[in-house]
Amino acid sequence: MGELHEPTVANNPERLRKLMKEQSDLTPIVDAYREYKKCRQDMEDSLEMLEGESDGEMREMLKEALAESRRRAEELEQEMKILLLPKDPNDDKNVIVEIRAGAGGDEAALFAAEIYRMYVHYAESQHWRVETLNVDEIGIGGMKEVNFMITGRGAYSRMKYESGVHRVQRVPETESGGRIHTSTVSVAVMPEAEEVDVVIDEKDIRIDVMRASGNGGQCVNTTDSAVRLTHYPTGIVVYSQTEKSQLQNKAKAFALLRAKLYDLEQQKAHDAEAQLRRSQIGTGDRSEKIRTYNFPQGRVTDHRIGLTLYKLDKVLDGDLAEIVDACIAADQAAKLAKMNENG
């Protein structure tokens, strides 16, 4: 990586950024390999010393050192295999998340708002920034739909496991008979698409500006600041009204449309690569039920990896690390198994 220090690179911010990214990706692999080489050398040294050592106590110490070096070398071998797995090119991207209330009416909309708050708290715990793009609220504190952007290092690499159908089982406050209802919410996690990722032809789009509606305080209905984009080839319609400025709403609407179009391309590629599909946890299908939140039992179950946790309150308060880490581990294990199978 001597190239990093060349004057021509210092004057080329894009090249510099790319090289620094490559360096940060390679550093953990190089560090693991150096430690692995040292462990192998330690093992050879211990074996050599054992051959010429007759003192019982010293032999025991050398055997322990040998066993420890061997154990660490095996650990590092596994670590390097994981580090060398093909990376998802979107992992370092910011994400746009879309939450929609599904079956269950008002109860589903209330749950959608809770899932939204869960992600906001989780993002805060990861030091990521959350920006709402659009929200369709109902009067009792629920959300029919909400779109928001999460900006931060590795956001997609951790949030991508949240795509799918989330199911809640509980007794709604409006239910007098005390019966448990099941409602659903669908979550779509899309990598943010740069303008170079998706080219949108102006002829393919209709832009409508209008007055914002809903709960927006004093100045919501005073100007035509809300923006709606209709993309003719796909039929995708996006709407943004969270800002007072029409320009800002337009920028947010385009960011959302780009993410949806990029996601559509990814889904097509995903469907075409059946082999890739099978190497991942779950089916990767948006309509797959991935998790159940059961209030009477205080439990959360992730169906893809068979994980059940009895800490529903903490999870809904944004404590998702254990579930996400388990999904990542299961995904890596499936990919390693596939690599060994093909190797």
Backbone torsions as a table, in degrees:
resi	resn	phi	psi	omega
1	MET	NA	26.7	178.0
2	GLY	-61.4	-24.3	-179.0
3	GLU	-57.0	-28.8	-179.2
4	LEU	-56.2	-32.5	-173.7
5	HIS	-93.7	2.7	179.1
6	GLU	-74.0	139.8	-178.3
7	PRO	-57.0	-36.6	-178.1
8	THR	-63.0	-33.4	-179.9
9	VAL	-72.1	-40.3	-179.5
10	ALA	-59.3	-29.5	-179.4
11	ASN	-90.4	3.2	-179.6
12	ASN	-123.5	87.8	-173.9
13	PRO	-55.0	-37.3	-178.0
14	GLU	-66.2	-44.5	178.6
15	ARG	-64.5	-41.7	179.8
16	LEU	-61.2	-44.9	-179.9
17	ARG	-61.3	-41.8	-178.8
18	LYS	-64.3	-44.9	-179.3
19	LEU	-66.2	-38.9	179.4
20	MET	-66.4	-35.3	177.4
21	LYS	-65.6	-44.7	178.2
22	GLU	-60.4	-42.7	-179.1
23	GLN	-62.9	-43.6	-178.7
24	SER	-67.7	-30.1	177.1
25	ASP	-71.5	-36.9	-175.7
26	LEU	-82.2	-27.5	-175.3
27	THR	-52.9	-49.0	-179.2
28	PRO	-61.2	-34.6	-180.0
29	ILE	-68.2	-45.4	179.8
30	VAL	-62.8	-44.7	179.8
31	ASP	-60.6	-43.9	-179.6
32	ALA	-64.8	-40.1	-179.2
33	TYR	-66.9	-39.8	178.4
34	ARG	-61.6	-44.8	179.9
35	GLU	-65.9	-37.8	179.1
36	TYR	-61.6	-44.4	179.2
37	LYS	-61.7	-40.1	179.7
38	LYS	-64.7	-41.9	178.5
39	CYS	-61.1	-42.3	179.3
40	ARG	-62.9	-40.0	178.8
41	GLN	-66.0	-42.5	178.2
42	ASP	-60.2	-39.6	179.0
43	MET	-62.9	-45.1	179.5
44	GLU	-62.2	-42.9	-179.6
45	ASP	-62.8	-43.7	-179.3
46	SER	-63.0	-42.5	179.5
47	LEU	-63.0	-42.5	-179.6
48	GLU	-63.4	-43.2	-179.0
49	MET	-68.5	-33.8	179.2
50	LEU	-62.6	-37.6	-178.1
51	GLU	-60.3	-38.4	-175.6
52	GLY	-101.2	8.5	-176.1
53	GLU	-103.1	127.5	179.7
54	SER	-107.5	-18.4	-178.6
55	ASP	-69.1	123.9	-175.5
56	GLY	-57.3	-46.2	-177.1
57	GLU	-65.2	-42.4	179.9
58	MET	-64.9	-39.1	179.1
59	ARG	-62.4	-40.4	178.7
60	GLU	-61.9	-43.4	-180.0
61	MET	-63.0	-41.3	179.6
62	LEU	-67.1	-37.4	178.2
63	LYS	-64.2	-40.7	178.4
64	GLU	-63.4	-43.7	-179.8
65	ALA	-63.6	-39.3	179.4
66	LEU	-64.1	-45.4	-179.4
67	ALA	-63.1	-40.7	-179.5
68	GLU	-65.7	-43.1	178.8
69	SER	-63.9	-39.8	-179.5
70	ARG	-64.8	-43.0	-179.6
71	ARG	-62.5	-44.9	-178.7
72	ARG	-67.9	-36.7	179.1
73	ALA	-63.1	-39.8	178.5
74	GLU	-65.2	-41.5	177.7
75	GLU	-59.6	-46.2	-177.5
76	LEU	-66.6	-34.3	177.2
77	GLU	-59.5	-44.8	178.9
78	GLN	-65.4	-42.9	179.2
79	GLU	-59.0	-44.0	-178.6
80	MET	-66.3	-36.9	177.6
81	LYS	-59.9	-44.0	-179.8
82	ILE	-66.6	-42.5	-179.8
83	LEU	-64.8	-27.1	-178.8
84	LEU	-91.5	-0.3	176.4
85	LEU	-62.5	145.4	178.4
86	PRO	-57.4	130.9	-178.3
87	LYS	-83.5	145.1	172.5
88	ASP	-72.4	119.4	-176.6
89	PRO	-60.4	-17.3	-178.4
90	ASN	-90.7	-6.7	-171.4
91	ASP	-53.4	-34.6	-177.2
92	ASP	-88.5	1.7	-176.2
93	LYS	-80.0	157.7	169.3
94	ASN	-72.8	167.4	-178.7
95	VAL	-127.5	153.5	169.9
96	ILE	-114.9	126.6	-176.8
97	VAL	-111.9	136.1	177.0
98	GLU	-121.1	122.3	177.2
99	ILE	-114.4	128.0	179.1
100	ARG	-125.7	134.7	174.0
101	ALA	-69.2	134.6	-179.6
102	GLY	-107.2	-127.9	-179.3
103	ALA	-70.1	136.7	175.3
104	GLY	124.6	7.1	173.8
105	GLY	56.9	-133.9	-177.8
106	ASP	-59.1	-36.5	-178.6
107	GLU	-63.2	-38.3	177.4
108	ALA	-67.1	-38.1	179.2
109	ALA	-66.9	-37.1	176.9
110	LEU	-65.7	-40.5	179.8
111	PHE	-68.2	-36.6	177.4
112	ALA	-59.1	-40.8	178.9
113	ALA	-65.2	-36.9	178.6
114	GLU	-68.1	-40.1	178.6
115	ILE	-64.8	-39.4	177.1
116	TYR	-59.6	-47.9	179.9
117	ARG	-63.0	-36.1	178.6
118	MET	-58.9	-44.9	-179.5
119	TYR	-70.0	-35.7	177.8
120	VAL	-61.8	-45.1	179.1
121	HIS	-66.0	-38.9	179.0
122	TYR	-64.6	-43.1	178.8
123	ALA	-60.3	-41.2	178.8
124	GLU	-61.5	-40.7	-178.9
125	SER	-66.1	-24.9	179.1
126	GLN	-94.7	2.7	-177.6
127	HIS	62.1	37.5	174.7
128	TRP	-99.4	160.0	-179.8
129	ARG	-104.4	138.2	-179.9
130	VAL	-114.5	133.2	179.0
131	GLU	-133.4	121.5	-179.2
132	THR	-76.6	131.6	179.1
133	LEU	-95.5	-40.7	-179.4
134	ASN	-162.7	144.1	177.6
135	VAL	-144.1	137.3	177.0
136	ASP	-115.7	98.8	-173.1
137	GLU	-94.1	156.0	169.8
138	ILE	-113.1	153.8	-171.0
139	GLY	-52.5	-26.7	-172.9
140	ILE	-92.9	17.9	177.2
141	GLY	95.0	8.7	178.7
142	GLY	-97.1	172.5	178.6
143	MET	-133.2	123.9	174.9
144	LYS	-71.8	-36.5	-179.8
145	GLU	-157.1	145.5	174.1
146	VAL	-146.1	136.2	175.4
147	ASN	-119.3	132.8	179.0
148	PHE	-149.0	159.1	-177.7
149	MET	-111.9	136.9	175.3
150	ILE	-114.3	121.8	-178.9
151	THR	-111.9	126.0	178.5
152	GLY	164.3	161.1	-175.9
153	ARG	-60.2	124.8	175.1
154	GLY	70.5	18.7	-176.6
155	ALA	-57.3	-47.7	-177.8
156	TYR	-67.9	-35.7	-176.9
157	SER	-60.3	-26.3	-179.6
158	ARG	-104.4	-34.9	-176.1
159	MET	-77.9	-20.1	-173.9
160	LYS	-61.4	-21.9	-179.2
161	TYR	-77.8	-1.0	-177.6
162	GLU	-92.4	-7.9	-179.3
163	SER	-68.3	129.8	178.5
164	GLY	142.3	-167.9	-178.2
165	VAL	-97.3	127.7	177.6
166	HIS	-106.3	130.6	-174.0
167	ARG	-115.7	136.8	177.1
168	VAL	-117.0	138.3	176.2
169	GLN	-123.6	114.2	179.4
170	ARG	-165.2	171.3	176.8
171	VAL	-90.9	113.5	-179.9
172	PRO	-64.2	149.7	179.3
173	GLU	-61.2	-27.5	-178.1
174	THR	-81.2	-7.6	-175.3
175	GLU	-89.0	113.8	-177.0
176	SER	-81.0	-28.1	-176.2
177	GLY	-79.6	-5.2	178.0
178	GLY	72.0	23.3	179.5
179	ARG	-85.3	144.7	178.8
180	ILE	-78.7	129.2	177.4
181	HIS	-107.9	150.5	173.6
182	THR	-112.5	124.8	177.4
183	SER	-126.0	159.7	-179.4
184	THR	-130.3	155.6	177.0
185	VAL	-137.4	136.0	177.1
186	SER	-105.1	139.2	-179.2
187	VAL	-120.4	130.6	174.1
188	ALA	-120.4	124.5	178.3
189	VAL	-110.3	117.6	-175.1
190	MET	-120.0	135.1	175.7
191	PRO	-66.3	142.5	176.8
192	GLU	-63.4	134.4	-179.3
193	ALA	-104.3	127.3	175.5
194	GLU	-75.7	166.7	178.4
195	GLU	-62.6	-27.8	179.7
196	VAL	-75.2	-22.4	-179.3
197	ASP	-74.8	-35.8	-176.4
198	VAL	-135.2	121.5	177.6
199	VAL	-99.4	120.8	-179.3
200	ILE	-105.7	121.5	178.6
201	ASP	-79.1	127.0	-178.5
202	GLU	-56.3	-31.4	-178.7
203	LYS	-67.8	-19.7	-177.1
204	ASP	-87.6	2.4	-172.0
205	ILE	-126.9	140.3	169.7
206	ARG	-112.4	130.6	179.0
207	ILE	-110.3	122.1	175.8
208	ASP	-115.4	136.2	173.5
209	VAL	-113.1	144.3	-176.3
210	MET	-155.6	175.2	177.3
211	ARG	-80.2	138.4	-179.8
212	ALA	-68.5	151.9	179.2
213	SER	-125.2	170.2	175.2
214	GLY	91.0	-165.1	-174.7
215	ASN	-78.3	101.0	-178.5
216	GLY	-139.6	11.8	177.7
217	GLY	80.6	-163.3	-170.5
218	GLN	-61.2	-45.4	-167.0
219	CYS	-96.8	10.6	-176.1
220	VAL	-61.1	-46.7	-171.5
221	ASN	-96.0	14.4	-174.6
222	THR	-90.9	-22.2	179.9
223	THR	-134.0	160.7	176.5
224	ASP	-82.4	73.4	-174.1
225	SER	-101.1	-19.3	-178.7
226	ALA	-74.7	144.8	-177.4
227	VAL	-126.5	133.1	175.0
228	ARG	-122.0	130.6	177.7
229	LEU	-111.8	134.4	175.0
230	THR	-118.2	122.4	-180.0
231	HIS	-100.1	106.5	-173.0
232	TYR	-57.7	-48.1	-174.8
233	PRO	-59.6	-33.8	-176.3
234	THR	-106.8	-16.7	-177.0
235	GLY	79.9	6.8	-179.8
236	ILE	-72.3	132.3	176.6
237	VAL	-120.9	127.2	175.8
238	VAL	-124.5	157.0	-171.8
239	TYR	-142.4	137.8	175.3
240	SER	-138.8	131.2	-178.8
241	GLN	-143.9	13.3	-173.6
242	THR	-75.3	-21.1	-179.0
243	GLU	-100.6	158.4	177.2
244	LYS	-79.7	-22.5	-177.5
245	SER	-94.0	133.8	179.4
246	GLN	-62.8	-37.7	-179.7
247	LEU	-61.7	-43.9	179.7
248	GLN	-66.2	-41.0	178.1
249	ASN	-64.3	-36.7	179.2
250	LYS	-65.0	-43.0	179.7
251	ALA	-62.0	-41.6	179.9
252	LYS	-67.1	-40.4	-179.7
253	ALA	-64.4	-41.0	178.5
254	PHE	-66.4	-37.8	178.5
255	ALA	-62.0	-41.8	-179.8
256	LEU	-67.5	-42.7	179.0
257	LEU	-64.3	-43.8	179.0
258	ARG	-58.8	-44.6	-179.6
259	ALA	-61.8	-41.0	-178.7
260	LYS	-67.4	-40.1	179.7
261	LEU	-69.2	-40.1	177.9
262	TYR	-63.8	-41.8	179.8
263	ASP	-63.4	-38.0	178.7
264	LEU	-61.7	-43.4	178.1
265	GLU	-62.9	-42.8	-179.2
266	GLN	-62.9	-41.7	-179.8
267	GLN	-62.6	-40.5	179.0
268	LYS	-62.6	-45.1	-180.0
269	ALA	-64.1	-39.2	-179.9
270	HIS	-61.7	-44.6	-179.7
271	ASP	-66.8	-33.6	-178.2
272	ALA	-72.5	-30.7	-177.8
273	GLU	-96.2	80.3	-178.1
274	ALA	-60.1	-34.0	-178.9
275	GLN	-63.2	-43.2	179.7
276	LEU	-63.6	-40.9	-179.8
277	ARG	-55.8	-43.5	-174.6
278	ARG	-72.1	-17.8	-178.1
279	SER	-87.1	-2.5	-178.1
280	GLN	-104.8	160.7	176.8
281	ILE	-72.4	141.2	-178.5
282	GLY	70.3	-171.8	-176.9
283	THR	-94.7	-16.2	-176.0
284	GLY	78.8	7.5	-178.0
285	ASP	-88.2	135.3	-178.2
286	ARG	-62.3	-25.3	-176.4
287	SER	-90.5	4.7	-179.1
288	GLU	-75.0	132.5	175.2
289	LYS	-76.0	114.2	-174.5
290	ILE	-100.9	-26.4	-173.8
291	ARG	-151.9	144.8	176.1
292	THR	-121.3	134.5	178.1
293	TYR	-112.0	105.4	-175.3
294	ASN	-104.1	108.3	-175.5
295	PHE	-70.7	-45.4	-178.5
296	PRO	-56.1	-34.5	-179.1
297	GLN	-100.0	-1.9	178.5
298	GLY	61.5	33.2	-175.6
299	ARG	-122.2	155.3	174.4
300	VAL	-124.2	128.6	179.2
301	THR	-121.3	126.7	173.1
302	ASP	-98.5	112.0	-171.4
303	HIS	-72.2	-23.3	-177.0
304	ARG	-70.5	-34.3	-175.6
305	ILE	-117.1	5.0	177.2
306	GLY	65.1	32.2	-178.5
307	LEU	-100.2	128.1	175.8
308	THR	-122.4	129.2	178.7
309	LEU	-122.1	137.3	178.0
310	TYR	-100.1	60.9	177.0
311	LYS	-147.7	55.2	-176.3
312	LEU	-54.5	-46.1	-177.5
313	ASP	-59.2	-44.3	-178.3
314	LYS	-66.2	-41.5	180.0
315	VAL	-61.6	-47.2	-179.7
316	LEU	-67.3	-15.7	176.7
317	ASP	-92.1	9.9	174.6
318	GLY	102.4	3.5	179.9
319	ASP	-82.9	76.8	-175.3
320	LEU	-101.8	-3.2	-171.7
321	ALA	-54.9	-44.5	-176.0
322	GLU	-63.5	-41.6	-179.6
323	ILE	-68.1	-46.6	-177.7
324	VAL	-63.5	-44.3	179.0
325	ASP	-60.3	-39.9	179.5
326	ALA	-66.2	-38.2	177.6
327	CYS	-65.2	-42.6	179.4
328	ILE	-62.9	-45.4	-179.5
329	ALA	-61.4	-42.4	-179.8
330	ALA	-66.6	-39.3	179.4
331	ASP	-64.4	-45.1	179.3
332	GLN	-63.6	-41.1	179.9
333	ALA	-62.2	-41.5	-179.7
334	ALA	-65.6	-40.4	-179.6
335	LYS	-69.7	-38.2	178.3
336	LEU	-64.4	-42.7	-179.9
337	ALA	-61.1	-39.5	-179.9
338	LYS	-67.4	-39.4	-179.6
339	MET	-65.4	-42.4	179.2
340	ASN	-65.4	-36.9	179.8
341	GLU	-62.0	-44.2	-177.8
342	ASN	-79.3	-25.1	-178.1
343	GLY	-74.1	NA	NA
